């Protein structure tokens, strides 16, 4: 569930870096990479993968 969206950006391939190895500190399963725009660093999340995860608990018999 999203409360709001502040920006929608289109990134070129050269603005996207691979997900860094963070060891076991942070689960990077849903992180697609890191984006850079000017001085900003963005975490790119695979929304489709996250929303289809059973961990979200959004898909089930409660929604008919």
Secondary structure, 3 states (H helix, E strand, C coil): CCCCCCCCCCCCHHHEECCCCCCCCCCCCCEEEEEEECCEEEEEECHHHHHCCHHHCCCCCCCC
